Structures are given as structure tokens and as C-alpha cells.
Amino acid sequence: MAFESLSDKLQNIFKNLRGKGRLSEADVKAALKEVKMALLEADVSFKVVKQFISSIQERAVGEEVFGSLTPGQTVIKIVTEELIKLMGSETTEIALKPASEITVIMMAGLQGAGKTTTTAKIAAKLKAKGRKPLLAACDVYRPAAIKQLQVNGEKVGIPVFTMGDKISPVDIAKGAIEHASKNGFNVVILDTAGRLHIDESMMEELIRIREAVEVYQTLLVVDAMTGQDAVNVAGTFNDKVGIDGVILTKLDGDTRGGAALSIRSVTGKPILYIGMGEKLSDLEQFYPDRMASRILGMGDIQSLIEKAAAEVDEEQAKELSQKLRKAEFDYNDFLSQMQQIKKMGGMGSILSMMPGMGSQLAGVDMDEGERSLRRVESIILSMTKEERANPGLMNPSRKQRIAKGAGVDVSEVNRLVKQFDQMKKMMKQMPGLMGGGKRKGFGGLGSLMGGKLKLPF
């Protein structure tokens, strides 16, 4: 996950600070030197790091810290505030014209950054807010680019305007706006062509589109996994074309996260959204304060609650809570829980938002955990309807048949049955444990991830 290494290092630095009753100026400077190295290793721009540390040092070596009863906590508070300021302080929405007018949004970025997929994701977000978007296929160069946009548009229920790959992007943009005007669309999103690298022809094409139609917002899509290259790309696009906001993709991958901490400072433009997965629903609003909280190991409960509210069925959650109180929990309920976790981005996504989970996850193979959950799902799906509804039916011959159907060893079926029975006993002994509604609906799954992880919810 993004920021994992940076988060671990910062938490260790702050742990040492908290352990000291009093701090000297030397203690603060030593801690900030470690923070500086951690940020540089996370691929944060050197100029950004230098300014960031300077801002903290100005505040941290003054009376604000040494006059405090808890100097360690005060330093951490200052770092948190400066980190939020670095990423933009406030959450920024995509600027839109009144619904009675057409807002034209031009998507830009290099090839491979996920621009076309992100275009459909943005359209889905705007549709959910009551807008009527139209996607325009302006990438006439990349093979299958038009088809990809059409497929994604169909998935989110948004029409795609295309004139084929023989017409100039400028004419397609004009045609899309004319089509939107005649058919009641109030947002037109132009999916423009990317290149493997920045070149003059790409920049000129974007400028020609802006000159030909009234582009209200230009959004740049950058791949967070490219680190400082992402920051350089953002700076170049802003200088040559002009951008209004940035969308960072692939923050769910193995990225050091430096781009997220550098882009605002380098370009002066806000990060609007972050891509956290391949699915068209995996696009999150960027909240600087919540991201700072995640980086510093404080979790992001608010985002977790919002994800649960969006993905978890309230009636289903209430029904499950009642079953747990009565110890009537069956394999169908367990399967339902697993499917809800998938909707929320998977176990890794959920755990990354839990306060203090960074240290608990050290050495835990999250990929293996996800594979364990998939095996459990296969086992449950290999059961008959009667077996899922009545766990007491299990016997050796049934277990053998289920194991064959799931393609696993019978020992894995035995393990699941044993852990399931233990969980039911625990719920019967502690009837109030799971009575919290949407926020609490995933108990017991942690013990199925190879026994390595005990979830705190």
C-alpha cells in the first residue's frame, strides 16, 4: 500500500519522541533529520522536503514546544498540521458550471496512467451528484482507446460520443458539445490522447482543443507509482497547457507516495481524487487531513464509515446483528460479510484506515490474507444450500466432497468449520460485541487469514 514504508518510519520516530519527558533542541533536530530522510526515501521532492522541514523547525524549536507539558505530542501535532498544509489543507471539488449550462472537462495525461478508466470514474461521480455527463472519445491514436471508453461508459451507464478514429480530436470535441447541447447533457468529458512521454505534438493538440472549445476544467491524471516523474509531468503540463486539478492513480499499489506530497507544492494545483483500484468505483475524494492521518498511522475512520455507508446494506447489517446476538450466524451470513469487504476495497484497504494498524500489520502478507479469503469463499460456495444454512450438518463425507469442489485439502475445510464454531461460541458469550450496525460487520474474518491477524472490529 502507498506510504507504508514512510508511515512505519514516521511512527518509529514519533514513538521515540513520545518516550521522552522533556525535549532538547538537539532532540528535535535529530528527529527532524530522520523525518527528512524518510520523506526523501518516499520520493518526495527535495525542494519540498527542505521547505517542509524548515517550516516545522521554525515552530518546533520555539516556545510552542518547550513551553508545552507534552513536548513530544506537540512536535507530532506540528508535523501533522504542516503535512496537511503541504497537501492543500482543504478538500477541493471539481468546479462545475450551473446545471443549466454545459461544463466541458478535458482529461489529460501520459499513456498508461489510467486516464481513460479515470474518465469513466469521474463521470460516474458526477452522475451520482445529479449531473448528466457525456463522454467524448478524443483519443484517435491508441488502438482500442475508443472501445475501452465505450465499455467503461456502458458499465457506469453513461453514453459515449464518438466519430471514429479518422476525425481530428478538435472536431470530435466540437461535435460532442453540439451533441450535448441538443440532447440535454450538462457535462462533457473529453478523453484526450496520451503519449508514452511528453512531446510537443501532444501539448499542441491539447492547446488546440482548448482554443476551439470552452474548456472549463483541465484535469491531469498521473500515475503515483512513477514517483518524481509524476511530479515532473504535472509541472510540465501545468506550464505548457495549464491544469486545474490532479487525479493520482494507483495509490493502492506498491508506491512510496512522494507524488501525493509534492504535486500541490510544485504545481500549486489541488489533488482532487485518488485512484485506489481497478474497479470503476475505486476512486476516492482526496482529503488532505485524512491522508495525513493515514500517513502518520492515526487511521482514517471517517473514510471507513463513509465506505461502509455507501457499500453495506443497512437492513442486511441490522439483520446480521440480530442473528449474531442469537448465535444464529450461518455460512450464508459469513459469505455476505466477505462480499461486503470486497465492495469496500478488500481487507488491505479496510485495515489501512484503522488507527494503529501499521505496527500490527508488520510482517503480515496481505496478499496471502486475500488469497485465504478467496479459498474460504470457494469452500462456502462448494457447500449445498442446506449446509450453508445449517452448519450443524457437517460430517466427514460432506467435508471431503466440499474440499474436492473447492479444490483445497480437507484440512482447510476442517479449519474453517472449527474457526466458524469458535466464532459462534464467542458471539454467544459476548452478545453485545457485534451490535454496532454498519461499522461493525466483519468480525471473525481476521482469524481466517492464516491465523496471523486479529481484526479489532
N, C-alpha and C positions, 0 to 999 in steps of 0.2 A: 504494500500500500504506500501511497505518497507520504512523504515526511516521516516515515517510520524511523529511519536512522537518525534524522535530525531531532525528532521528538525524544528518542531514547537518550541522546546526548544531553539535550537541554534539561531533561528531568533529572539526570545524574548530577549535573552542575547545580541545579536548584536544591537538590537533596542535601548537598554539602553546605550550601548557604543556610538552609533552614536549621542545620545541626549546630550552628554557631550562635551563642547567645549574643555576642557583640561582633560587629564587623569593623575591621580597619580599612583604610583606603586601599591598602595593599590587597586585602581580601577581595574587594570589589573589582579592582583592576585585573586581578588574576582570573576571577570568574568571567569578566567581560572578554578577556583574551580567549578563554575557552569557547565562549559564545561565538566570538568572531570566527574561530577555526571551524566550529560546527556549521555555521552559515556558509562559509566558503566551500566546505566539503559537500554541502547540499546544493552547490552550483548557483548560489546567489551572486549577483553581480558584485565585483569588488568595490566599485564606487558606491553602490547601495549599502553594502556592509559597512564601509568606512563611515558613511553619514549616519547610519543606524546606531553604530556603537558610540559615535561622538554624541549623538542626542541623548543616549542613555547615560553616558558618563557625566554629562553636564548636570543631569538631575541626580544621579546616584551618588556622587561624591559631595553633595551639598547637605544642608541641614535636614532635607526631606528624609534621608536615610538614617543619618547618625543621630538625629533627634528622635527617632522612632523607637518605640518599645520592642518592635519586631523588625529589625533592620533587614533580615533575610527575606521576609514576606514583602517588605516594601520594595526591595530590588526586583522581586518577581513581578510585583504589580506594575512597576515602571516598564519592565521588559514587555509585559502583556500590552500595555497601553501603546507603546511605541510600535509593537508588531502590528497592532490593529491600524494605527495611523499609516504604517508603511503600505498596507494592503488597501487603504482607501477610506477607512473609518466608517463610512456609511454604505449601505446596500444600494445599488443603482439598478433601476429598471430600464428596459428598452424604451426609449422615447417614442411615443406614437402621436399622430395627429388625432383630432376628434373623429369619432366613428363615422361621421358623415362624409369624411374625406378619405382619400387613398394614401396610405403610408407606404412608401417604397423603401424596402430594406435590401441593401446589397451585401451579400456574403462574399468574403474574400479569404484567401489563404493558400498555402502551398499544397501540392498534391500529397495525399497520404495523411493529412492532419485530421480527416474525418469531417470535412466541410459539408459534403452532400448529405450525410446522415444527420449532422447537426442542424442543417437547414430544415429538415423534416421535424426534428425535435423542437426547434424554436416555433415552427408553425403550429405544432400540437399545443405548445404552451399558450400561444396567443388565442388559439381556438377555444381552449378551456376558459379563457378570460372573456369570452363573448365576442371575439373578433371573427371576421370571415376572411381567412387568408387564402391566397392563391400562390402556388409555387411556379416559378418560371425556370425552365431548363435552358440556361445560357452557356453551359459547358458543351461546346460542339466539337471538342478535340479529343477528349479521353473516351476510349471505347467503352460503351455501355453506361456512360455517365447519365444519359437521359433515361435509360431503362431503370437504373438504380434509383433515381429520383422518383420515377413513376411508381416503382414497387413500394418505396418508403411512404410516398404520398398516400397510396392505397391503404397501407397499414394504419395510418393515423386519420384516414377519412378526409383527406384534403386533395382537391384536384390539382393537376399539373398542366401548365400551359407549355406546349412545345411546337416548334415549327421545323423540327428535324435538325440535321447536322450540316445542312448546306447553306443556311442563312446566317448572317452575321449576328453575334451576340447583341449588338446595339439594336438591330431591327427586332430581335426577339424580345428585348426589354420593352421597346415601344409597343409591340403587339400585345404583350402581356398586360400592360397598363390600360390599353384600349379595351381589351377583353374584360378586364376587371371593372372598368367604368360601365360597360354595357350590361354586366351580369351581377352587379351588386357586391363585389368583393371590396373590402376596405383595407386590406393589407396585401401587397405584392412582394414576395421574397425572391430575389434574383440569385440563383445558384450559379455563380460565375466559375470560369475555368481556373484551375490551379496549375502550377508547374512543379517540377522536381526541385527547382531552385528559383530564386528571384531573378527575373530578367526584365529588360526594358519593355519588350512587347506586351508582357502581362500587365505591367503598370500602365502602359499607354491604353490598353483595352479598357481597363477599369476607369481611367480618366475619361475616355470617350463615352462610356456608358453614363457617367455622372454628368457629362456635358449635354447628353442627348435627352435624359430624363431627370426628373427632380427626385434624386435620391435623398431621403430624409435621414437615414441611418446607414452607416457602413460598419459592418461588424466583421472583425478579423477572427478567424478560427486558427488556433495554434496548438501544436502537439506538445504537451507538457513534458513528454519523455525526451525531447530534444534539448532540454536544459537551456543553456545560454543561447543556443541557436534560436530558440523560440523568442527570446528577448530581442535578439538582433533583428529577426524577421518583423516583429511588432514595431520596432523603431523605424525600420526602413519603410514599411507600409504606411506608417503614420506620416513620415516625412514626404513620401512621394505622392500618396493618394489622399491621405487624411482618413483617420478612423474615429469612430465614436465610442467603441467599446470592444472588449476582447472576450472570447469564449475559449477557455482552456479545456482541451480534451485529454483523455487517457490518464486522468489523475487517479484512477483505480489501479493503474499498473505499477511497475517497478520503477518509479521516478523519484528523484531526490527532491522535487518540488520547488527548486530555486526559481523557476519561471514565475510561479504564483507570487513570490515575494519580491520580484524585481520589476515586473511589467508595469505596474502602476507608477512606480518611481521613474522609470525610464521614459515612458510614453506620456504620462500624465492622464492616461485614459483608464477608465474603470474595468475591472473584470466583472462581467455580467452573470455568466453561468459557468459551471464546471461540468465536464462530461465524466461520469463515474461508471461507464459500462457500455456494452454494445447495444443493449436494448433501447428502443426509441423512447422509453420512459426514463432512461438513466441520464437525466440532465437536471442538475440542481442549481437553484439560485445561489449566487455567491454572497455569503455573509462574512465580511472581514473579521468580526468579533468571534463568530463561531469557528472560523478556520483557525484563528489564533488560539482559541481554547483547545481545539484538537491537537494542534502542533505542540502545545505545552502540556499535553497529557491530561487535560481537565475534562475531556469528553465534549459531547455536543448533544445533550439530552433534548433540547428544543427541536433539533432537526429529526431526532429519532422519534419523538412524539408526532411530529408532522408527517413523517413517513408512515407511521402506524395508522394515523388518522386517514391517510389517503389510500392505503392498501389493505387494511384489515377491516373486515366486515363487522360492524358493531354488534348486530344481532347474533352473529356467529360467535363473537367473543363473549357475549353475555351467556349464551347457551353453554359454551365451553366452561366458563367459570362455575356455573351451576353444577355441571357434571363432575368437575373436579372436587367440589365441596362434598358431593355424594359418593365420590370414588367410582363414578360410572364411566370414566375415561376409557375409550377403546382405541383400536388401531386406526379407525377412520378419523378420529379426532387428532391423533398423532400425525397422520398424513396431512391433514388440513393445516396443522401448525407448520409443517415443513414447507408446504406450498406458500404459506404466508411469508415465511422467511425468504424464500426465493423472490417473491414480489418486492420485498424490501431491500433487495440487492445482495442477499446472501449473508452468511454468518460473519464473514470478514467485515462487510460494510456495517453491520449492526454493532459488532464489538468495537470497531474503530470510534464509535460515538459514545462508548461507555466510559465514564470517568475512571482514571487509574488503571485501565486495562492494558496499557502499554507494557508495564513490567510483567504482568501476569501472562502476556502472550509471548514473552521472550522464549524462543526455542520451540514454540508451537507451530507445527506445519499446517497453516490454514488450508492449503490445497488438499492435504491429506484429510483434514476435517471435512471439507466439502465432499471429497470422494466417499468418506464414511457415510455422510448423509444420503448420498445418491444410492449407496448399497442398501441402506436401511429402507429407502423408498422402494427399491426393487423388491426387497423381501416382502414388504407390506402389499405391494401390487401383485405379488405372486400368491397371496392368500385368497381364499374364496370370500364371498360377501359374508357368509356365516362366520368364518374365522375372524374376519376383521371386526365384526360387531360383537363377537363373543370370545374374548381372549382365552377363556377357560377351556375351549375346545382343543387346545394344543396337546398333541401327543407325539411320540417319536416318529410314527409313519407320516403324519402330516408335516412335521418339520423336514423330513427327508424330501418330500415332494416339493415343498416351498423352496428349499435350498437349490434343488435342481432347476426349478422355474426361474429363480433369481440369478443362477449362475454363480453361487457362492458355496463355501463349505458349510456343512450343517452346524459347525461350531459358531458361526456368525449368527445363525438363526437362534441358537440356544442363548447366545449373549444378549441378543435383542429381547427375547422373551424374559430373561432374567432381569434385565435392567428395567423393562417395562413394568414387571411385577413389583420391583423395589420402588419404582416411582409411584405406583398406585398406593402402596402402603404408606409412603411418606406423605402423600396428599391426604390420605385418610387421617393420619396423625396430626397434620397441620392444615386444617380446612381453610384457614384464613390466608395462607401463603400466596395463593394464586387468585385472590378475589379482587384484583385491581383493575379489571377491564382491559382496555386496549394495550396499555403499556406493558401488561404482564400476560403474555400468552405463549411463552416459548420455553417454559420450564422443562428440565429433563433432557433437552436435546444436547446440552453440553457434554453430559456423561456418555453420549453415544459417539463422540468424536474421538474414539480411541481411548476414552477414559482420561484424556490429558487435560480437559478443560471443563471447569465447573462454572456455568453461567450464573451471574448474580441476579437473574430475573426469571 
